[in-house]
Amino acid sequence: MLKGFKFLGKFVFGLNVLLAIATLIGYAAPLINPTNFWPVAFFGLALPYFLILNFFFVIFWIFRGSSRIFLSLIILFLAYKTVPKFAQLRLSGNEENVEETVKVLSFNVRVFDLYMWTKEKTTRNKIFEFLEEEQAHILCLQEFYNTDIPNPKYNFKTLDTLVQFLESKNYHTYYTTTLRENDHWGLVTFSKYPIVGRGLVNFKEKDDNACIYTDIEIKNKTIRVYNTHLASIKLDKRDYKAMQEINQNQYSEDFGDEMMMVNKIKYGFKRRAQQADSIRKSLDQSPFPTILCGDFNDTPSSYAYGQIKGEFQDAFMKAGSGLGRTYIGEFPSFRIDYIFMDDNFEVKDFDTHSEKLSDHHPISAKFLLK
């Protein structure tokens, strides 16, 4: 009986050691380019779960009264810079001087539910109502859709509609895809203040992802606002079905579906890494105080996040609260939408909005230009 008890302790500690190693690799994920060594990116993706498991190991060793508890304690201590990227304990925002702050809002609107994913005909109008109520001074939309000539079955002249009720009537559009010469998909940045410049960050691969920048003049000062949408995994119904079966401990006979999904995720890591490198180069060359908003399709423990953020402030870390999860689709929920600012700005407030009008929550921040 005693030997069996000791064997259990050694076996569990062996698992603890493997978990500790996996967690350390996860910590390193933001520093390692997936195009050079992609497996590390998967450890970064799983990092929040690794941290939770380490916590349970701490509880286990407490009950065992074992000094082996220090392994997971050390691992958790090393997370002091990582955990704040995922969760913030803050009772309320630190907003001050409300009348002087500028509000920026970022939202992946999922083409205003053009394809009826929500199965509700009112979703597009609800998005309009939300944007009208928020009245952000700077508004960055990803997965934007606009048609020049409305179809008899639906009217998606979204650009004309938004300009009617938004106070931010100046805009900068960039379309990654145009079909039938009239239907457009891409990005748009709206501004209440004059737009004095427009530009595009060139990606190596031309696809449906993009990053634009808009130079905006606020009280005789020019700032640059980046709006980006990085590569998605592009999972289809077959992938989501495989994911659901994995959650139920059911697998395909040859693991073909699972491997296909893993390959898509791997390819997404590599594409985002290349895009992040291009964005970082542009950010370093910005002549103005800079803000970046967008849907990264990647977590705070990713190379894309670390490369783009650099020394910028993460508005969620400065003034947000809670877990900050922004993705609400079928894939496990993570924080993948961000607002970054350089040190020329003072973040006063951040909000992850509760609205579920897309597969992303909208996020907004208020700031002062120093």
C-alpha positions as CSV (number, residue, x, y, z in Angstrom):
1,M,0.0,0.0,0.0
2,L,2.8,2.4,1.0
3,K,4.8,1.5,-2.2
4,G,1.7,2.2,-4.3
5,F,1.3,5.6,-2.6
6,K,4.9,6.5,-3.3
7,F,4.6,5.4,-6.9
8,L,1.6,7.6,-7.3
9,G,3.5,10.6,-6.0
10,K,6.4,10.0,-8.3
11,F,4.1,9.5,-11.3
12,V,2.2,12.7,-10.6
13,F,5.4,14.6,-10.1
14,G,6.6,13.3,-13.4
15,L,3.5,14.8,-15.0
16,N,4.2,18.0,-13.0
17,V,7.7,18.2,-14.5
18,L,6.4,17.8,-18.0
19,L,3.8,20.5,-17.4
20,A,6.4,22.8,-16.1
21,I,8.5,22.4,-19.2
22,A,5.5,22.9,-21.4
23,T,4.7,26.1,-19.5
24,L,8.2,27.5,-19.9
25,I,8.0,26.9,-23.6
26,G,4.7,28.7,-23.6
27,Y,6.4,31.7,-21.9
28,A,8.9,31.7,-24.7
29,A,6.3,31.6,-27.6
30,P,6.1,35.4,-28.1
31,L,9.8,35.5,-28.7
32,I,10.1,32.7,-31.3
33,N,8.9,33.3,-34.9
34,P,6.6,30.5,-36.0
35,T,8.1,30.6,-39.5
36,N,11.4,29.5,-37.9
37,F,9.9,26.9,-35.5
38,W,6.2,26.6,-35.4
39,P,5.5,24.0,-32.7
40,V,6.3,26.6,-30.0
41,A,3.3,28.6,-31.1
42,F,1.0,25.8,-30.0
43,F,2.5,26.0,-26.5
44,G,1.7,29.7,-26.4
45,L,-1.9,29.0,-27.5
46,A,-2.3,26.5,-24.6
47,L,-0.5,28.7,-22.0
48,P,-3.7,29.8,-20.0
49,Y,-4.6,26.1,-19.6
50,F,-1.1,25.2,-18.5
51,L,-1.2,27.9,-15.8
52,I,-4.6,26.6,-14.5
53,L,-3.1,23.0,-14.4
54,N,-0.1,24.3,-12.4
55,F,-2.4,25.8,-9.9
56,F,-4.2,22.5,-9.4
57,F,-0.8,20.8,-8.9
58,V,-0.1,23.4,-6.1
59,I,-3.4,22.3,-4.5
60,F,-2.5,18.7,-4.9
61,W,1.0,19.0,-3.2
62,I,-0.5,21.1,-0.4
63,F,-2.8,18.2,0.5
64,R,0.2,15.8,0.1
65,G,2.3,18.1,2.4
66,S,5.1,17.7,-0.1
67,S,8.0,20.1,-0.9
68,R,7.4,19.3,-4.6
69,I,4.9,22.2,-4.4
70,F,7.7,24.6,-5.2
71,L,8.0,23.5,-8.8
72,S,4.6,24.8,-9.8
73,L,4.9,27.7,-7.4
74,I,8.0,28.9,-9.2
75,I,6.3,28.4,-12.6
76,L,3.4,30.4,-11.5
77,F,5.6,33.1,-10.0
78,L,7.3,33.4,-13.5
79,A,3.8,34.3,-14.9
80,Y,3.7,37.7,-13.2
81,K,4.1,39.4,-16.5
82,T,1.9,37.0,-18.5
83,V,-1.2,36.8,-16.4
84,P,-2.0,40.5,-16.6
85,K,-2.2,40.1,-20.4
86,F,-5.1,37.7,-19.9
87,A,-6.9,39.0,-16.8
88,Q,-7.1,42.3,-14.9
89,L,-8.4,42.7,-11.4
90,R,-9.8,46.2,-11.4
91,L,-13.0,47.3,-9.7
92,S,-13.6,50.3,-12.0
93,G,-12.0,52.2,-14.8
94,N,-9.6,55.1,-14.0
95,E,-11.3,57.5,-16.3
96,E,-10.8,61.2,-15.7
97,N,-11.5,64.5,-17.6
98,V,-14.2,62.8,-19.6
99,E,-14.8,65.9,-21.8
100,E,-11.2,66.0,-22.8
101,T,-10.7,62.3,-23.6
102,V,-10.8,60.9,-27.1
103,K,-12.7,57.6,-27.6
104,V,-11.4,54.9,-30.0
105,L,-13.5,51.8,-30.7
106,S,-12.4,48.6,-32.6
107,F,-14.9,46.0,-33.8
108,N,-14.8,43.1,-36.2
109,V,-18.4,43.3,-37.5
110,R,-18.3,40.1,-39.5
111,V,-19.6,41.8,-42.6
112,F,-22.7,43.0,-40.7
113,D,-24.0,39.5,-40.6
114,L,-24.4,39.5,-44.4
115,Y,-24.6,35.7,-44.5
116,M,-27.1,35.4,-41.6
117,W,-24.7,33.6,-39.2
118,T,-26.8,34.8,-36.2
119,K,-30.0,33.7,-37.9
120,E,-31.6,37.0,-37.0
121,K,-32.6,39.6,-39.6
122,T,-32.1,42.4,-37.1
123,T,-28.4,41.9,-36.4
124,R,-27.1,44.5,-38.9
125,N,-29.5,47.2,-37.5
126,K,-28.4,46.3,-34.0
127,I,-24.8,46.8,-35.0
128,F,-25.8,50.2,-36.4
129,E,-27.6,51.1,-33.1
130,F,-24.6,50.1,-31.0
131,L,-22.3,52.2,-33.1
132,E,-24.7,55.2,-33.0
133,E,-25.0,54.9,-29.2
134,E,-21.2,54.7,-28.7
135,Q,-20.3,57.6,-31.1
136,A,-16.6,56.9,-30.9
137,H,-14.3,59.7,-32.1
138,I,-12.2,57.2,-33.9
139,L,-13.8,54.0,-35.2
140,C,-11.9,51.0,-36.6
141,L,-14.0,48.2,-38.3
142,Q,-12.6,44.9,-39.5
143,E,-14.5,42.5,-41.9
144,F,-16.3,45.6,-43.2
145,Y,-18.7,45.1,-46.1
146,N,-20.2,47.6,-48.4
147,T,-22.1,47.5,-51.7
148,D,-22.4,50.4,-54.2
149,I,-25.6,49.2,-55.7
150,P,-28.1,47.6,-53.3
151,N,-29.6,44.2,-54.1
152,P,-33.4,44.1,-54.2
153,K,-33.3,41.4,-51.5
154,Y,-31.0,43.3,-49.1
155,N,-29.6,46.8,-48.8
156,F,-26.0,46.8,-47.6
157,K,-24.9,50.3,-48.6
158,T,-23.3,50.4,-45.1
159,L,-20.9,53.2,-45.8
160,D,-23.7,55.6,-46.7
161,T,-25.8,54.5,-43.7
162,L,-22.9,54.9,-41.2
163,V,-22.1,58.4,-42.4
164,Q,-25.7,59.5,-41.8
165,F,-25.7,58.9,-38.1
166,L,-22.0,58.8,-37.0
167,E,-20.4,62.0,-35.7
168,S,-17.2,60.6,-37.2
169,K,-18.0,61.2,-40.8
170,N,-14.4,61.3,-42.2
171,Y,-13.3,57.8,-43.4
172,H,-10.5,55.8,-44.9
173,T,-11.5,52.5,-46.6
174,Y,-9.4,49.8,-48.0
175,Y,-10.9,46.8,-49.8
176,T,-9.1,43.5,-50.0
177,T,-11.8,41.9,-52.1
178,T,-14.2,43.3,-54.7
179,L,-16.7,41.2,-56.6
180,R,-19.0,42.2,-59.4
181,E,-17.4,45.7,-59.3
182,N,-19.8,46.8,-56.6
183,D,-19.4,44.5,-53.6
184,H,-16.5,45.3,-51.3
185,W,-14.9,43.5,-48.3
186,G,-12.1,45.1,-46.2
187,L,-11.3,47.6,-43.5
188,V,-12.6,51.1,-42.7
189,T,-11.5,53.8,-40.2
190,F,-13.8,56.6,-39.3
191,S,-12.7,59.8,-37.6
192,K,-14.5,62.8,-36.1
193,Y,-11.3,64.8,-36.8
194,P,-9.8,65.7,-40.1
195,I,-7.9,63.0,-42.0
196,V,-4.7,64.4,-43.4
197,G,-3.0,61.2,-44.6
198,R,-3.7,57.6,-45.6
199,G,-1.5,54.6,-46.1
200,L,-1.2,50.8,-46.4
201,V,1.2,48.3,-44.8
202,N,2.3,45.9,-47.5
203,F,2.1,42.2,-46.7
204,K,4.2,39.7,-48.5
205,E,1.2,37.6,-49.4
206,K,-1.8,39.3,-51.0
207,D,-5.0,37.9,-49.4
208,D,-8.1,39.0,-47.5
209,N,-6.0,40.5,-44.7
210,A,-4.7,44.0,-44.5
211,C,-3.3,46.8,-42.3
212,I,-4.0,50.5,-43.1
213,Y,-3.0,53.6,-41.3
214,T,-4.8,56.9,-41.1
215,D,-3.2,60.2,-40.1
216,I,-5.6,62.3,-38.1
217,E,-5.3,65.8,-36.9
218,I,-6.5,66.4,-33.3
219,K,-6.2,70.0,-31.9
220,N,-3.3,70.9,-34.3
221,K,-1.5,67.6,-33.5
222,T,-1.3,64.7,-36.0
223,I,-1.6,61.1,-34.8
224,R,-1.4,57.9,-36.8
225,V,-4.1,55.2,-36.3
226,Y,-3.4,51.7,-37.6
227,N,-6.4,49.4,-38.3
228,T,-5.5,45.7,-39.0
229,H,-7.0,42.3,-39.5
230,L,-4.5,39.5,-39.4
231,A,-4.8,36.1,-40.9
232,S,-7.5,33.8,-39.5
233,I,-7.3,30.0,-39.2
234,K,-10.2,29.6,-41.6
235,L,-11.7,26.6,-39.9
236,D,-14.8,25.1,-41.7
237,K,-17.7,23.0,-40.5
238,R,-15.6,19.8,-40.7
239,D,-13.0,21.4,-38.4
240,Y,-15.6,22.5,-35.9
241,K,-17.1,19.1,-35.9
242,A,-13.7,17.5,-35.2
243,M,-13.2,20.0,-32.4
244,Q,-16.5,19.1,-30.8
245,E,-15.6,15.4,-31.0
246,I,-12.3,16.0,-29.4
247,N,-14.0,17.7,-26.5
248,Q,-16.1,14.5,-26.2
249,N,-13.0,12.3,-26.4
250,Q,-14.0,11.1,-29.9
251,Y,-11.4,10.9,-32.7
252,S,-11.4,10.0,-36.3
253,E,-9.9,6.6,-37.2
254,D,-6.7,7.9,-38.8
255,F,-6.7,11.3,-37.0
256,G,-7.0,12.8,-40.5
257,D,-9.6,15.5,-39.4
258,E,-7.5,16.5,-36.4
259,M,-4.3,16.8,-38.4
260,M,-6.0,18.9,-41.0
261,M,-7.1,21.3,-38.3
262,V,-3.7,21.4,-36.8
263,N,-2.1,22.2,-40.2
264,K,-4.6,25.1,-40.7
265,I,-3.7,26.5,-37.3
266,K,0.1,26.1,-38.0
267,Y,-0.3,27.9,-41.3
268,G,-2.2,30.7,-39.6
269,F,0.6,31.1,-37.1
270,K,3.1,31.5,-39.9
271,R,1.1,34.0,-41.9
272,R,0.4,36.2,-38.9
273,A,4.1,36.2,-38.0
274,Q,5.0,37.5,-41.4
275,Q,2.2,40.1,-41.2
276,A,3.3,41.1,-37.7
277,D,6.9,41.7,-38.9
278,S,5.6,44.0,-41.7
279,I,3.5,46.0,-39.2
280,R,6.3,46.3,-36.7
281,K,8.6,47.7,-39.4
282,S,5.9,50.3,-40.3
283,L,5.3,51.2,-36.6
284,D,9.0,51.8,-36.1
285,Q,8.9,54.3,-39.0
286,S,5.8,56.2,-37.9
287,P,6.6,59.9,-37.5
288,F,3.5,60.6,-35.3
289,P,2.1,59.5,-32.0
290,T,0.6,56.1,-32.8
291,I,-2.4,54.0,-32.0
292,L,-3.0,50.5,-33.3
293,C,-6.4,48.7,-33.3
294,G,-7.4,45.4,-34.7
295,D,-8.3,41.7,-34.8
296,F,-5.0,39.7,-34.5
297,N,-6.7,36.3,-34.5
298,D,-4.0,35.5,-31.9
299,T,-3.6,35.5,-28.2
300,P,-1.4,37.6,-25.9
301,S,1.1,34.7,-25.6
302,S,1.7,34.7,-29.4
303,Y,4.6,36.0,-31.5
304,A,2.2,38.3,-33.4
305,Y,1.1,40.0,-30.2
306,G,4.6,40.4,-28.9
307,Q,6.0,41.6,-32.1
308,I,3.3,44.3,-32.8
309,K,3.0,45.5,-29.2
310,G,6.7,46.0,-28.6
311,E,7.0,48.8,-26.1
312,F,3.4,50.0,-26.8
313,Q,0.8,50.2,-24.1
314,D,-1.9,47.5,-24.1
315,A,-5.0,49.5,-23.3
316,F,-6.7,46.5,-21.6
317,M,-3.7,46.1,-19.3
318,K,-3.7,49.8,-18.5
319,A,-7.4,50.3,-17.8
320,G,-9.4,47.1,-18.4
321,S,-10.9,44.6,-16.1
322,G,-11.9,40.9,-16.0
323,L,-10.7,38.3,-18.5
324,G,-11.0,40.6,-21.5
325,R,-12.1,37.7,-23.8
326,T,-13.1,39.1,-27.2
327,Y,-13.7,36.1,-29.4
328,I,-17.0,34.4,-28.9
329,G,-17.2,32.0,-31.8
330,E,-17.0,28.2,-31.7
331,F,-13.2,28.1,-31.2
332,P,-12.1,28.3,-27.5
333,S,-12.6,31.9,-26.3
334,F,-9.5,34.1,-26.1
335,R,-8.6,37.8,-26.2
336,I,-7.6,38.4,-29.8
337,D,-8.7,42.0,-30.4
338,Y,-6.5,44.8,-29.1
339,I,-5.9,48.5,-28.8
340,F,-2.3,49.6,-28.4
341,M,-0.9,53.1,-27.9
342,D,2.6,54.5,-27.6
343,D,3.8,56.6,-24.7
344,N,2.4,59.8,-26.2
345,F,-1.0,58.8,-24.9
346,E,-2.4,58.3,-21.5
347,V,-5.0,55.6,-21.3
348,K,-7.9,56.6,-19.2
349,D,-10.5,53.8,-19.7
350,F,-11.0,50.5,-21.5
351,D,-14.1,48.5,-22.1
352,T,-14.8,45.1,-23.5
353,H,-18.4,45.5,-24.6
354,S,-20.9,42.7,-23.8
355,E,-22.7,42.9,-27.1
356,K,-22.8,39.6,-29.1
357,L,-23.6,41.0,-32.5
358,S,-20.6,39.3,-34.2
359,D,-18.2,36.5,-33.3
360,H,-16.2,39.3,-31.6
361,H,-17.0,41.6,-28.7
362,P,-16.3,45.3,-29.6
363,I,-13.6,47.0,-27.5
364,S,-13.0,50.7,-26.8
365,A,-10.6,52.9,-25.0
366,K,-10.5,56.5,-24.0
367,F,-7.2,58.4,-24.0
368,L,-5.6,61.8,-23.6
369,L,-2.9,63.0,-26.0
370,K,0.0,64.2,-23.9
